[in-house]
Amino acid sequence: MPKASEIKKNAAVEYNGRVYFIKDIERSVPQGRAGGSLYRMRMYDVVSGQKMDETFKDSDMLPFADLTRRPAMFSYVDGNAWVFMDNEDYTPYHLDQEVIEEEILFVNDQTQDLQVLVVDGQPVGLILPSIVELEIEDTEPSIKGNSATARTKPARLTTGLTVQVPEHISTGDVIRINVEERRFLGRAGK
């Protein structure tokens, strides 16, 4: 059984008789504590989708829940639910927009290598690839001759995400983004 200090983001744990999906973890070391870190975890109840913030000491034990990762692709939006199709058995997985609001900034119908996290038959989260390709919807016009400068400008992508790009990048360009750092890596296909 893992300690709270060993739990990572996107894990599923059992707590108080329920299964929770860990969405975010903040580690803090309060002053005056004898070497003990605290882990504040934002968790979502797998069944109800209810959000809960809970703080654990590093030595608290949290058992992992049975978690399955299924390869999937984005299919369509149905009201507040985003629907992903299992690549192997074509099962549709409905994920509430609020639960995956950070992830959908990186998802379009061309996004490859997505995984849906399933706990006890319920889809609870989305795992993204480390790099995605997205199209620029709006940015300032490119300036000829500025490809050698290190200056950047904001660019809004078709998913709503805004990243900094070099000045020579234009509206309509497809670019590669590092998902974890939300950082421009280069033009797609290069």
C-alpha positions in Angstrom: 0.0 0.0 0.0 1.6 3.3 -1.1 2.2 6.3 1.2 0.7 9.7 0.3 4.2 10.8 -0.8 4.3 8.1 -3.4 1.0 9.0 -5.1 1.2 10.7 -8.4 -1.2 12.8 -10.5 -3.8 10.8 -12.5 -3.8 7.9 -10.0 -7.0 6.3 -8.6 -7.1 5.7 -4.8 -9.5 4.3 -2.3 -10.4 6.7 0.5 -13.2 6.5 3.1 -14.8 3.6 1.2 -14.9 5.4 -2.1 -12.7 5.6 -5.2 -11.2 8.9 -6.1 -9.2 10.1 -9.1 -6.3 12.4 -8.2 -6.3 15.5 -10.4 -3.7 17.6 -8.8 -1.1 17.4 -5.9 0.6 20.3 -4.1 3.4 19.4 -1.7 4.2 21.7 1.2 6.6 21.6 4.1 5.1 23.6 7.0 7.6 25.4 9.3 8.1 23.8 12.7 7.1 20.3 11.6 9.7 17.7 12.2 10.6 16.8 8.6 7.0 16.0 7.6 5.6 17.1 4.2 2.0 17.6 3.6 0.3 16.7 0.3 -2.9 18.5 -0.7 -4.7 16.5 -3.3 -7.6 17.6 -5.5 -9.7 14.5 -5.9 -12.8 13.6 -7.9 -15.2 10.9 -6.8 -15.4 8.4 -9.6 -19.1 7.7 -9.2 -20.6 11.2 -8.5 -17.8 13.3 -10.0 -17.9 15.5 -6.9 -14.6 17.4 -6.3 -12.9 17.2 -2.9 -9.6 18.7 -1.6 -7.9 16.7 1.1 -4.5 17.0 2.8 -2.5 14.0 3.8 0.8 13.6 5.8 3.6 12.0 3.8 3.2 8.7 5.8 -0.6 8.4 5.4 -1.4 5.2 3.5 -3.7 5.3 0.5 -4.5 2.1 -1.4 -4.6 2.2 -5.2 -7.9 1.5 -6.9 -8.1 -0.8 -9.9 -7.3 1.5 -12.8 -7.3 0.7 -16.5 -5.9 2.8 -19.3 -7.8 2.4 -22.6 -6.4 3.8 -25.9 -9.1 6.1 -27.3 -9.7 9.0 -29.7 -11.9 12.1 -29.5 -15.3 11.5 -31.1 -17.7 14.5 -30.4 -19.1 16.9 -27.8 -22.5 16.1 -26.4 -23.7 19.1 -24.2 -21.2 19.2 -21.3 -19.8 15.8 -22.0 -16.8 15.0 -24.3 -17.2 11.6 -25.9 -14.1 9.5 -26.6 -14.2 6.2 -28.6 -12.2 3.2 -27.4 -9.7 2.3 -30.2 -10.1 -1.4 -29.7 -13.7 -2.3 -28.8 -15.4 1.1 -29.8 -16.9 1.7 -26.4 -17.9 5.3 -26.0 -16.6 7.0 -22.9 -18.4 10.2 -21.7 -16.3 12.5 -19.6 -17.8 15.7 -18.0 -16.2 18.8 -19.4 -15.5 20.1 -15.8 -13.4 17.0 -15.0 -11.2 17.3 -18.0 -11.2 21.1 -18.5 -7.4 21.3 -18.5 -6.9 18.4 -20.9 -9.4 19.6 -23.5 -7.2 22.6 -24.2 -4.9 20.0 -26.0 -7.5 17.9 -27.8 -8.9 18.1 -31.3 -10.1 15.5 -33.7 -6.5 14.9 -34.9 -5.0 14.3 -31.5 -3.3 10.9 -31.4 -2.3 8.5 -28.5 -5.0 9.6 -26.0 -5.9 7.3 -23.1 -9.1 7.2 -21.1 -8.7 6.2 -17.4 -11.3 3.7 -16.4 -12.1 2.7 -12.7 -14.7 0.1 -12.1 -16.1 0.5 -15.6 -16.4 4.3 -15.2 -14.3 6.7 -17.2 -12.7 9.1 -14.8 -10.0 11.0 -16.7 -7.9 11.5 -19.7 -4.1 11.0 -20.3 -2.6 13.1 -23.0 0.5 12.4 -25.2 3.5 14.5 -24.2 3.4 16.4 -27.5 0.4 17.5 -29.5 -0.1 19.3 -32.8 -2.6 22.2 -32.9 -3.5 24.9 -35.3 -3.0 28.6 -34.6 -6.4 30.4 -34.7 -5.2 34.0 -34.1 -1.8 35.7 -33.7 -0.3 39.0 -34.8 0.9 39.0 -38.4 4.4 37.5 -38.9 7.2 40.0 -39.6 9.5 39.1 -42.4 13.2 38.8 -41.4 12.4 38.1 -37.8 13.0 34.3 -37.9 16.4 34.8 -36.2 15.2 36.8 -33.2 14.3 35.3 -29.9 11.2 37.6 -29.4 7.9 35.9 -29.0 4.2 36.8 -29.3 1.0 35.2 -27.9 -0.9 32.8 -30.2 -4.4 31.5 -29.5 -4.9 28.0 -30.8 -8.2 26.5 -32.1 -8.7 24.7 -28.7 -8.6 28.0 -26.8 -5.1 27.5 -25.4 -2.7 30.5 -25.7 1.0 29.9 -26.0 4.0 32.1 -26.8 5.4 31.5 -30.3 8.3 33.1 -32.3 7.5 36.2 -34.3 7.8 34.4 -37.6 4.9 32.0 -36.9 1.5 32.9 -38.5 -2.2 32.4 -38.1 -3.1 29.0 -39.7 0.2 27.4 -38.9 0.1 24.0 -37.2 2.6 23.8 -34.3 3.9 21.2 -31.9 3.2 21.9 -28.2 4.8 20.3 -25.1 1.7 19.5 -23.1 3.2 19.5 -19.6 5.1 22.8 -20.0 2.5 24.4 -22.4 5.4 25.4 -24.5 5.9 25.9 -28.3 8.3 23.3 -29.7 8.2 24.0 -33.5 6.1 23.8 -36.6 4.4 20.5 -37.2 6.0 18.2 -39.7 9.5 19.5 -39.1 
